[in-house]
């Protein structure tokens, strides 16, 4: 699957009835969506909000996921072995937990609880049969090494639940690393950034914002360097199946869009020796850094 239907549900947990949100999640999951994203600490964050992965909230979401074949990305205030974590739980479309991510850089106030939040120690990209999905939370936006790692781990989309919106900070990461970024926040808004850094969605309400949209994972971005003849041959061989969507002359980048859903643009690019921009930059950094040792 290369076209992903996503639903981002954004709200301030302090102003919302928890049972109402549970009903909204269930209703949205019955629609034609592949992934539902919820905001940071959507069930609240206090000394009574902590749950385990076997708690009522995650069990409820697992049931919804299983009965609707929907992936659900749910932040939670998690307790495990007498430690507290700000965790994103990634539930598969079969109702089972695929993976979880503990916020790498908790915000300062999270250390002030009676049981302080412990920082995570691993950057996560969840690999599924519909795409590779990176995870980051709120304050993580300020630390570039996380976002660089998410790129090196082949993220197609980075999901970023948060307490605030961040704006151009996210634009910079999308621009530098060429993945989509999707948000869900306490500011009742959803932003989506494209693989070239452009903002392609920005929706906001005063209460509960529900954004439904589709992202095409069969679009890729390339540098001119060492790619032009391969590009021309690919476009000729796959005329009307792969198109040159955008040529960014100042950056010397171009975006190809594979409109034939039976084709995989990444695999074709490898076959034609076309190197994606993100891979080119990572490889260049590695190879040039080695020259410093000579």
C-alpha positions in Angstrom: 0.0 0.0 0.0 1.4 3.4 -1.0 -1.5 5.7 -0.2 -2.1 6.0 3.5 -5.3 7.4 5.0 -4.6 9.1 8.3 -6.8 10.6 11.0 -5.3 13.0 13.5 -7.4 13.8 16.5 -6.3 16.8 18.5 -7.6 18.3 21.7 -6.6 19.6 25.1 -7.1 16.7 27.6 -7.9 19.2 30.4 -11.0 20.5 28.5 -12.4 17.2 27.2 -14.5 14.3 28.5 -12.5 11.1 28.3 -15.5 9.0 27.4 -16.4 11.3 24.6 -12.9 11.0 23.1 -13.2 7.2 23.3 -16.4 7.3 21.3 -14.8 9.6 18.7 -11.9 7.2 18.3 -14.3 4.3 17.8 -16.3 6.2 15.2 -13.2 7.4 13.2 -11.8 3.9 13.2 -14.9 2.6 11.4 -14.2 5.0 8.5 -11.7 4.3 5.8 -8.6 5.3 7.7 -5.4 3.3 8.1 -3.9 5.1 11.1 -5.3 7.2 14.0 -2.9 9.5 15.8 -3.7 10.9 19.3 -2.1 13.8 21.2 0.5 13.6 23.9 -0.9 12.5 27.3 -4.4 12.4 25.9 -5.7 10.5 29.0 -4.1 13.2 31.3 -0.9 13.4 33.2 -1.0 13.4 37.0 -0.2 11.0 39.9 -3.4 9.0 39.0 -3.1 8.8 35.3 -0.4 6.2 35.0 -1.2 2.8 33.4 0.6 -0.2 32.2 0.5 -1.6 28.7 -2.0 -4.1 30.0 -4.3 -1.3 31.4 -7.9 -0.4 30.4 -7.0 2.3 27.9 -4.7 0.3 25.8 -7.0 -2.8 26.0 -9.8 -0.6 24.7 -7.7 0.7 21.8 -6.5 -2.8 21.0 -10.2 -3.9 20.7 -11.0 -1.0 18.4 -7.9 -1.7 16.3 -8.7 -5.4 15.9 -12.3 -4.9 15.0 -11.7 -2.2 12.4 -8.2 -3.2 11.1 -6.9 0.2 12.1 -3.4 1.2 13.3 -3.6 3.4 16.4 -0.8 5.6 17.7 -1.5 6.4 21.3 0.7 8.3 23.8 0.2 7.4 27.4 1.6 8.0 30.9 3.1 4.5 31.4 4.3 2.8 34.6 6.7 -0.1 34.4 8.9 -1.7 37.1 8.2 1.3 39.4 9.4 3.7 36.7 7.3 6.3 34.8 7.6 6.9 31.0 6.0 9.3 28.5 5.3 6.5 26.0 3.9 6.3 22.5 2.2 2.9 22.0 1.9 1.7 18.3 -1.0 -0.7 18.0 -1.1 -2.8 14.8 -4.2 -3.3 12.6 -4.6 -6.7 14.2 -5.1 -5.3 17.7 -1.6 -6.2 19.0 1.1 -3.8 20.2 3.8 -3.7 17.5 6.2 -1.4 19.4 6.4 1.5 21.8 8.6 4.6 22.1 9.6 6.3 25.4 10.1 10.0 24.9 13.8 10.6 24.5 13.8 14.2 25.9 11.0 14.7 28.5 10.2 18.3 29.3 11.5 19.7 32.6 8.1 19.7 34.3 7.9 15.9 33.8 10.7 15.4 36.3 8.6 17.2 39.0 6.0 14.5 39.6 6.1 12.4 42.8 7.3 9.7 40.4 9.3 11.5 37.8 9.3 10.6 34.1 12.4 8.6 33.1 13.9 9.5 29.7 13.9 6.9 27.0 17.1 5.5 25.5 16.2 4.5 22.0 14.9 6.2 18.8 12.2 4.1 17.2 11.0 3.6 13.6 8.1 1.1 13.4 8.2 -1.0 10.3 4.8 -2.2 9.0 3.4 -3.7 5.8 2.2 -0.2 4.8 5.2 1.9 5.6 8.0 2.8 8.0 6.8 5.1 10.7 9.1 7.2 13.0 8.0 8.4 16.4 8.9 11.5 18.4 7.2 13.5 21.1 6.8 17.2 21.9 10.1 18.4 23.4 12.0 16.0 21.1 11.5 18.5 18.3 14.4 20.6 19.7 17.1 17.9 19.3 18.3 17.4 15.7 20.0 14.1 16.4 16.7 12.4 16.9 15.4 13.5 13.5 18.6 12.6 11.7 18.4 9.1 13.2 14.8 8.8 12.1 16.0 9.6 8.6 18.8 7.1 8.7 16.3 4.4 9.8 14.2 5.0 6.7 11.1 6.7 8.1 8.4 7.4 5.5 6.3 9.4 8.0 7.2 10.8 11.4 4.3 11.0 13.8 4.7 13.7 16.4 2.1 13.9 19.3 2.7 17.0 21.4 1.4 19.5 23.9 2.1 22.4 21.5 2.4 23.0 17.8 6.1 23.8 17.1 5.4 25.1 13.6 8.6 25.9 11.6 10.7 23.7 13.9 9.0 20.7 12.2 9.2 22.3 8.8 13.0 22.3 9.2 13.1 18.6 10.0 11.0 17.7 7.0 13.1 19.9 4.8 16.3 18.4 6.0 15.3 14.8 6.1 12.7 14.3 3.4 9.9 12.5 5.3 6.4 13.5 6.0 5.7 14.8 9.5 2.2 14.5 11.0 1.1 16.2 14.3 -1.6 15.9 16.9 -1.5 18.5 19.7 -3.2 20.0 22.8 -3.6 23.2 20.7 -6.4 21.4 18.8 -4.5 21.5 15.5 -3.0 19.2 13.0 -0.1 20.1 10.7 1.3 18.0 7.9 4.7 18.7 6.3 5.7 17.3 2.9 9.0 15.6 2.0 10.3 19.0 0.7 9.4 20.8 3.9 6.3 22.5 2.6 3.3 22.6 4.9 0.5 20.8 3.1 -2.1 20.8 5.9 -2.9 23.1 8.8 -6.2 22.6 10.5 -7.4 24.0 13.8 -10.5 24.2 15.9 -11.4 25.5 19.4 -12.4 22.2 20.8 -11.7 18.8 19.1 -10.0 18.9 15.7 -10.4 15.8 13.5 -8.2 15.9 10.4 -8.6 13.2 7.7 -6.1 13.1 4.9 -4.1 10.9 2.5 -0.4 10.7 2.0 1.3 9.1 -1.0 4.4 7.1 0.0 5.3 6.5 -3.7 6.7 10.0 -4.1 10.5 10.4 -3.7 12.9 13.3 -3.8 16.3 13.2 -5.5 19.3 15.5 -6.0 20.5 16.4 -9.5 24.0 15.1 -8.6 24.8 11.9 -10.5 21.1 11.3 -11.2 20.0 13.2 -14.3 20.6 10.6 -17.0 19.0 7.9 -14.8 16.0 10.1 -14.3 15.6 10.7 -18.0 15.8 7.0 -18.8 13.3 6.1 -16.0 10.8 8.7 -17.2 11.1 7.5 -20.7 10.7 3.8 -19.9 7.8 4.5 -17.6 6.0 7.3 -19.5 2.6 8.2 -17.9 3.4 5.9 -15.0 6.1 7.9 -13.3 6.0 11.7 -13.6 8.3 14.6 -12.8 6.2 16.3 -10.1 8.4 19.2 -9.2 11.8 20.5 -10.2 13.4 22.7 -7.5 16.1 24.4 -9.5 17.7 26.4 -6.7 18.0 23.4 -4.5 18.9 21.2 -7.5 16.3 18.7 -6.3 13.4 17.0 -8.1 10.4 15.0 -6.9 9.2 11.9 -8.8 5.6 10.6 -8.4 4.8 7.0 -9.3 1.1 7.1 -10.3 0.9 3.4 -11.1 0.0 1.9 -7.8 1.4 -1.5 -8.9 5.0 0.0 -9.0 7.3 0.7 -6.2 9.3 3.9 -6.9 12.0 3.1 -4.4 12.7 -0.3 -5.9 12.7 1.2 -9.5 15.1 3.9 -8.4 17.5 1.3 -7.2 17.2 -0.6 -10.4 18.0 2.6 -12.4 20.8 3.6 -10.0 18.9 6.7 -8.9 19.9 7.6 -5.4 17.3 9.2 -3.2 18.3 12.6 -1.7 18.2 11.4 1.9 20.4 8.4 1.1 22.8 10.6 -0.9 23.3 13.0 2.0 23.8 10.2 4.5 26.3 8.4 2.2 28.2 11.5 1.4 28.6 12.4 5.1 29.9 8.9 5.9 32.3 8.8 3.0 33.7 12.3 3.4 34.1 11.8 7.2 36.2 8.7 6.4 38.6 10.9 4.4 39.4 12.9 7.5 41.1 9.8 8.9 43.4 9.4 5.9 
